[in-house]
Structure formats: structure tokens, C-alpha cells
Amino acid sequence: MKKILFLVAHRPDRSPGQRFRFEQYLNFFRDNGYQFEFSFLISEKDDKFFYKKGHYLRKLYILLKSIFIRFKDLRRAKQFDLIFIYREAVMFGSIYFEKQLKKKKIPIILDFDDAIWLLDVSAGNRNLKWLKNPEKTSKIISLSDLIIVGNNYLANYSKQFNKNTIVIPTTLDTDKFKRDTPYIEKDIICIGWTGSATTLKHLELAIPFLKSIYEKYKNKVRFKVIADVPFHSEELNFEFAKWNKDTEIEDLCDIDIGIMPLPDDKWAKGKCGFKGLQYMAMGIPAIMSPVGVNTQIITDGINGFLAKTVEEWISKLSLLVESFDLRLKFGNEGKKTVEDRYSFNSNKMLYLKNLNNLIK
């Protein structure tokens, strides 16, 4: 059996990025001759403090503990055939551990799904942004043997420093992400958004057009947020469902129209369209900002809508609110798009082939 050591920030089943970039492939890897072990930095207890403002002593403890964990990983690295790093070995500016792993001559895979060479810090850790060093990304890329990224925008950056870069999109297991019952017409339409604390700022972009939609349709529409922390708005009432792996399918099924607003900036261009893909996999019609890979996922008017201005958002949301047939059409076409190009099943052999080639 070939052995992989995963160096990650979060425990398994915690981080959407980890879950849908590689964790969902683990059983498939095991069936094809691989064993694996996770080394994560943020425990369940740490998680309660890490993304909140303050708690600096606790965060110092997490940092020091991270260094200890990675030194332990260095000592046992030779027990593995592959080292898989998601984004970075440690969550501060050092590349010491990547350099030391390179010296051990074990193949290193680096995976990332955001424009991590740019500075982007969660609201709870803005005062600690001086600890980050996004410029280290290019150095980690050059130290790695294979780079796996989520879209062409990220690949174009990576290939400047390492030609052995491939695109494997962020994928969903469509055998799991599906409705158990057919989508039916409803009297009250739920417009929903799903994400995490780090992307709630993007939901704020939706307030102007959602406010107009509410003024237009009143009690015929409602708004829902699925996230790890609540979203508060003085202008609109958002129903909140705390993200839970055991209920995420049920929570998504409550949504009739899924939205993914993004700013048109360099960071957003690196996003992998995952919110939209989640909606589409579930047969939920999606409206997305025409930023980055979103324009490759959505063919406007065929399997969803792209909306740039507030006026476009209002117009296209209105069409979906008023037409069950259009919601059904986009839901079916969106699901087919995911199955064909962004599913676990359509990408698993490409993933396995590259792991096998790297060990050879």
C-alpha cells in the first residue's frame, strides 16, 4: 500500500475546501491501493476561537502548537510515499517546513483553490494579518512536485513557477448531493446563499437587489443563509441555518433559487464557483456574478443566469421567482453540467492517474 500524509489546517469533515478538493476522494484512493493520514492544526476546541475577534492568547497557543505538530511531521515524513499540502504547511509566513520536506526527497503535492498569493484575512483575524505572507505561495509552488488547482486562473499563476500544474475543479459527489423527492411548485420562494464566515462579506453585495426583490414580492419571497456563523442585516430578515454536515442536504433542499454574488477583483477571480456548483448539483437554479470560473460554469440563460449589475440581478431573480418552469429547466440543466464536468465521478480517474504518475 502507498501512503499519503495530508498536511492541512482543519480536521476532516470541517473545511469545505478540504472536503470537496480531496477528502471525498479518500475512499476511492483506498480502493486503489492508498493509505493516508491527516495532520491538522486546528482542533475542535481551537475552532471556537480561531475565527473570532480577539482571543490572542488562544491564537498564540494554536500557532505554537502548529509548529510542534509540523516538527513531528518532519520526523516521520519518511514513512510516507507522498506529502499532500493543502495551501500551506503552517498558517503564517514561514516556508521552513516545506523546505525541509523537499530535502527528504518525498514527492510533494500542493493543492489550492483560491488566489492565495493575495492577502485575504477573515474578519476575526484582521489584526493579525502581519503574520501572513502571501508571497510565499510562489516559493511553495516551486518546491512542490505537482500542483493541483481548481481553475485556469489559478493554473496560469502556478505555471509561472512550476510547469507541472494541473486543473482538477472543486467537485461534488452527485450520488450524495441530490434531492430525494422531485422539486415542486411553492407559494413562497426561498432565495438562499450558503458559505462560511470568510465569505459572508460577499453576501453583503446582495443586500441592494434582495431589498428590491422583497419590496416587489413582499411575503412571496424569503431569504435563507446556511453558514457556520449568522448573517445580520438591518434591512432584511435572513433565516439562518447553522451549517451541519448531517443536515446540509436537507437545508439546501429548502432553497428555490441559489445566489453567488462576487466582487470583480483578483481574489474573486480565483474562486472555484463552489456555491453555484452546490446549488446546481441539487437541481437548484443558480444566479452567479460573471467573475472568474463562473463564466465557464454558467451559460447564461441555458443552465442558469449570470448577473453583473443590480438591475440585472433584480430582472433575472424576478424571472425565476415568477416561473416554476424556468426554475425547473435551470435546475435540470445545472445538474447535468455538474455531473458531466464538476462531479467526483467525472474527475476521479484523472486524480488517480496523477497520483500514480508522481510515485512512479
C-alpha positions in Angstrom: 0.0 0.0 0.0 1.2 3.5 -0.8 0.9 6.1 2.0 -0.1 9.7 1.8 0.4 12.3 4.6 -2.1 15.2 4.4 -0.8 18.4 5.9 -4.0 20.6 6.4 -5.3 23.3 8.7 -8.6 21.6 9.7 -9.7 18.2 11.0 -11.5 16.0 8.4 -15.1 17.0 7.6 -14.7 20.5 8.9 -13.5 22.6 6.0 -15.5 22.8 2.7 -12.3 23.3 0.8 -10.7 20.2 2.1 -13.9 18.2 1.9 -14.5 18.9 -1.8 -11.0 19.3 -3.0 -9.7 15.8 -1.8 -11.4 14.3 1.2 -14.3 13.0 -0.8 -11.8 11.0 -2.9 -10.2 9.2 0.0 -12.3 6.0 -0.1 -11.6 5.8 -3.9 -7.9 6.2 -3.2 -8.1 3.5 -0.6 -9.8 1.2 -3.0 -6.9 1.8 -5.4 -4.0 1.0 -3.2 -3.5 4.1 -1.0 -3.4 4.6 2.8 -3.5 8.0 4.3 -3.1 10.0 7.5 -4.2 13.5 8.3 -2.1 16.0 10.3 -4.3 19.0 11.1 -3.5 22.2 13.1 -6.9 23.5 14.4 -8.7 21.2 16.8 -12.4 21.3 17.5 -11.7 23.3 20.7 -9.5 25.7 18.8 -12.1 26.2 16.2 -14.4 28.0 18.7 -11.8 30.8 18.9 -9.8 30.9 15.8 -12.1 32.9 13.5 -13.4 35.2 16.3 -12.0 38.6 17.1 -9.6 38.8 20.0 -8.6 35.6 21.9 -5.0 36.4 21.2 -3.5 34.1 23.9 -5.5 31.2 22.5 -4.3 32.0 19.0 -0.7 32.2 20.2 -1.2 28.7 21.6 -2.6 27.5 18.3 0.5 29.0 16.5 3.0 27.4 18.8 1.1 24.1 18.7 1.2 24.2 14.9 5.0 24.4 14.9 5.2 21.5 17.3 2.9 19.4 15.1 4.9 20.2 11.9 8.2 19.2 13.5 6.6 15.9 14.5 5.5 15.5 10.8 9.1 16.2 9.6 10.4 13.4 11.9 8.0 10.8 10.4 7.8 12.1 6.8 10.0 9.2 5.5 7.2 6.8 6.4 5.1 8.1 3.6 5.3 7.9 -0.2 3.6 11.3 -0.8 3.2 14.5 1.1 0.0 16.4 0.3 -0.2 20.0 1.4 -3.4 22.0 1.2 -2.5 25.7 0.7 0.4 25.8 3.2 2.1 23.8 5.9 1.6 26.5 8.6 -0.8 29.4 8.6 1.9 32.1 9.0 4.7 33.5 6.8 7.3 30.7 7.1 8.1 28.1 4.4 10.6 26.4 6.6 8.6 23.1 6.8 8.1 22.9 3.0 11.9 23.4 2.5 12.7 20.7 5.0 10.2 18.3 3.4 11.8 19.0 0.0 15.2 17.9 1.3 13.7 14.5 2.3 13.1 13.8 -1.4 9.5 12.6 -0.9 7.1 13.8 -3.7 5.1 16.8 -2.6 1.7 17.8 -3.9 0.4 21.3 -3.3 -3.4 21.9 -3.7 -5.1 25.3 -3.6 -8.5 26.7 -4.7 -8.1 30.4 -4.0 -5.8 33.2 -5.1 -3.7 32.6 -2.0 -0.8 34.7 -3.3 -3.0 37.7 -2.5 -3.7 38.9 1.1 -7.2 37.9 2.3 -7.8 37.7 6.0 -11.0 36.7 7.8 -12.8 39.5 9.8 -11.8 37.9 13.1 -8.1 37.9 12.3 -7.6 41.3 10.5 -5.4 42.5 13.4 -3.1 39.5 12.8 -2.6 40.0 9.1 1.0 40.9 9.7 1.6 37.2 10.4 0.6 36.3 6.8 3.0 36.3 3.9 1.0 35.5 0.7 4.2 36.0 -1.4 5.4 32.7 0.0 2.9 30.9 -2.3 5.2 31.1 -5.4 8.1 29.6 -3.3 5.9 26.7 -2.1 4.8 26.1 -5.7 8.5 25.9 -6.9 9.3 23.4 -4.0 6.4 21.1 -4.9 6.4 18.2 -7.4 2.8 18.5 -8.5 0.4 21.5 -8.2 -3.3 20.8 -8.3 -5.6 23.9 -8.6 -9.3 24.5 -9.1 -9.4 26.6 -12.2 -7.4 28.0 -15.1 -6.9 31.4 -13.4 -5.0 29.7 -10.6 -3.2 27.4 -13.0 -1.9 30.4 -15.0 -0.4 31.8 -11.9 1.1 28.5 -10.8 2.7 27.7 -14.1 4.9 30.7 -13.8 6.8 28.8 -11.1 6.1 25.1 -11.8 5.0 23.8 -15.2 3.8 20.6 -13.5 0.4 22.1 -12.7 -3.0 20.6 -13.5 -6.6 21.7 -13.1 -9.0 19.5 -11.1 -12.1 21.5 -10.3 -13.7 21.5 -6.9 -16.2 18.7 -7.3 -19.3 17.2 -5.7 -20.4 13.6 -5.3 -23.6 13.7 -7.2 -24.7 10.4 -5.7 -24.9 12.3 -2.3 -25.8 15.8 -3.4 -29.2 15.2 -4.8 -32.9 15.6 -4.0 -34.8 12.5 -2.8 -38.1 14.0 -3.9 -39.0 15.9 -7.1 -38.9 19.7 -7.0 -42.4 21.1 -6.6 -44.0 24.5 -7.1 -44.3 26.6 -3.9 -46.3 29.7 -2.8 -43.3 31.2 -1.1 -40.0 31.2 -2.9 -36.8 30.8 -0.9 -33.7 32.7 -2.2 -30.7 31.2 -0.5 -27.0 31.6 0.0 -24.5 29.1 1.5 -21.0 29.8 2.6 -18.7 30.4 5.6 -17.5 33.2 7.9 -14.8 34.1 5.4 -17.2 34.7 2.5 -20.1 36.4 4.3 -18.7 39.7 3.1 -19.8 38.7 -0.4 -23.4 38.2 0.7 -23.4 41.9 1.7 -23.3 42.7 -2.0 -26.7 41.1 -2.4 -28.5 43.4 0.0 -29.5 46.1 -2.5 -31.0 43.7 -5.1 -32.6 41.5 -2.4 -34.1 44.5 -0.8 -35.7 45.4 -4.2 -36.9 41.9 -4.6 -38.6 41.9 -1.2 -40.2 45.3 -1.9 -41.5 43.8 -5.2 -42.8 40.5 -4.0 -43.3 41.0 -0.2 -44.3 37.8 1.5 -44.0 35.8 -1.6 -40.2 35.5 -1.0 -38.0 34.7 1.9 -34.2 34.7 2.4 -32.0 32.0 3.9 -28.4 31.7 4.9 -26.5 28.5 5.5 -23.2 29.2 7.2 -21.1 28.5 10.3 -22.0 31.9 11.7 -25.2 34.0 11.4 -25.5 36.9 8.9 -27.1 40.1 10.3 -28.8 42.7 8.2 -30.7 45.8 9.4 -32.7 45.9 6.1 -33.7 42.3 5.6 -34.7 39.3 7.7 -32.5 36.3 6.9 -33.4 32.9 8.2 -30.3 31.2 9.5 -29.4 27.5 9.3 -26.1 26.7 11.0 -24.0 24.5 8.7 -24.0 20.9 9.7 -22.7 18.0 7.6 -25.6 15.8 8.7 -28.3 18.3 7.6 -26.6 20.2 4.7 -28.6 18.3 2.0 -31.9 19.0 3.8 -31.0 22.6 4.3 -30.1 23.1 0.6 -33.3 21.4 -0.5 -35.2 24.3 1.2 -33.7 26.8 -1.3 -35.6 27.5 -4.6 -33.0 29.9 -6.1 -29.4 30.0 -5.1 -27.2 33.1 -5.4 -23.5 33.7 -5.6 -22.6 37.4 -5.8 -18.9 38.3 -6.0 -16.9 41.4 -6.4 -14.9 41.7 -9.7 -11.5 41.6 -8.1 -8.3 39.5 -8.3 -9.2 37.4 -5.2 -12.7 36.6 -6.5 -11.3 35.6 -9.9 -9.5 32.8 -8.1 -12.7 31.4 -6.6 -13.9 28.0 -7.9 -17.6 28.6 -8.2 -18.4 26.1 -5.4 -21.5 27.8 -4.1 -23.0 27.7 -7.5 -22.0 24.1 -8.1 -23.7 23.1 -4.9 -26.9 24.7 -6.0 -26.7 23.1 -9.4 -25.9 19.6 -8.2 -29.0 19.8 -6.1 -31.1 20.9 -9.1 -31.4 24.4 -7.7 -31.4 27.2 -10.3 -28.3 29.4 -9.7 -27.6 33.1 -10.4 -23.9 34.0 -10.2 -21.7 37.0 -10.8 -19.8 36.8 -14.1 -16.4 36.6 -12.4 -13.7 34.1 -13.0 -14.7 30.5 -13.5 -18.4 31.3 -13.0 -18.5 32.3 -16.7 -17.3 28.8 -17.6 -19.8 27.0 -15.3 -22.8 29.0 -16.3 -24.0 29.5 -19.9 -26.3 32.5 -19.3 -30.0 31.6 -20.0 -29.2 27.9 -20.5 -28.2 26.3 -17.2 -28.5 29.4 -15.0 -28.1 33.1 -15.0 -25.1 35.5 -14.8 -25.9 38.9 -13.3 -23.5 41.8 -13.0 -25.4 45.0 -12.2 -28.1 45.4 -9.5 -30.6 45.8 -12.3 -29.6 42.5 -13.9 -29.9 40.8 -10.5 -33.4 42.2 -10.0 -34.5 41.3 -13.5 -33.2 37.7 -13.5 -34.3 36.9 -10.0 -37.7 38.2 -10.9 -37.9 35.8 -13.9 -37.1 32.9 -11.6 -39.4 33.9 -8.8 -42.3 34.1 -11.3 -41.6 31.0 -13.3 -41.7 27.5 -11.9 -40.9 26.1 -15.4 -37.8 28.2 -15.7 -36.6 27.2 -12.2 -37.1 23.5 -13.2 -35.3 23.9 -16.5 -32.3 25.6 -15.0 -32.2 23.1 -12.2 -32.1 20.2 -14.6 -29.6 21.7 -16.9 -27.4 22.8 -14.0 -27.4 19.3 -12.5 -26.3 17.9 -15.9 -23.4 20.4 -16.0 -22.1 19.3 -12.6 -22.5 15.6 -13.5 -20.6 16.0 -16.8 -17.8 18.3 -15.7 -17.7 19.0 -11.9 -18.5 15.8 -10.2 -16.5 13.3 -8.3 -17.2 10.6 -10.9 -16.1 12.7 -13.9 -12.7 13.6 -12.3 -11.7 10.6 -10.1 -9.6 8.8 -12.7 -7.7 12.0 -13.6 -6.9 12.4 -9.9 -5.7 8.8 -9.5 -3.7 8.9 -12.7 -1.7 11.9 -11.5 -1.0 10.4 -8.0 0.2 7.2 -9.6 2.5 9.0 -12.1 4.0 11.1 -9.3 5.0 8.0 -7.3 6.4 6.3 -10.4 
